């Protein structure tokens, strides 16, 4: 079963967008663009979710796929 994890290979800030892109099998640039577009009207919410994801989602080197 595939688990969500922050990426260490395609990391720009903390690896959250790259990890989401790996999980959903889409281009990381697309995820980053969506995050920036959503950040404009919902800046406090998106910033809080991103910071929470940094602490809650493990790195891909710490996750064992089963």
KAWO-V156197 format. One record per residue. PHI is phi in radians with two decimals (NA if undefined). Layout:
phi-><PHI;PHI>
//
This chain:
phi-><NA;-1.37;-2.03;-1.35;-2.66;-1.28;-1.43;-1.86;-1.51;-2.07;-1.83;-1.88;-1.94;-2.37;1.57;-1.21;-1.12;-1.12;-1.17;-1.11;-1.12;-1.10;-1.12;-1.61;1.01;-2.26;-1.22;-1.05;-1.11;-1.10;-1.13;-1.14;-1.12;-1.08;-1.10;-1.18;-1.11;-1.26;-1.18;-1.07;-1.46;-2.10;-1.02;-1.16;-1.16;-1.13;-1.10;-1.13;-1.15;-1.14;-1.13;-1.10;-1.13;-1.04;-1.52;-1.64;-1.61;-1.32;-1.19;-1.16;-1.32;-1.66;-1.77;-1.86;-1.34;-1.99>
//
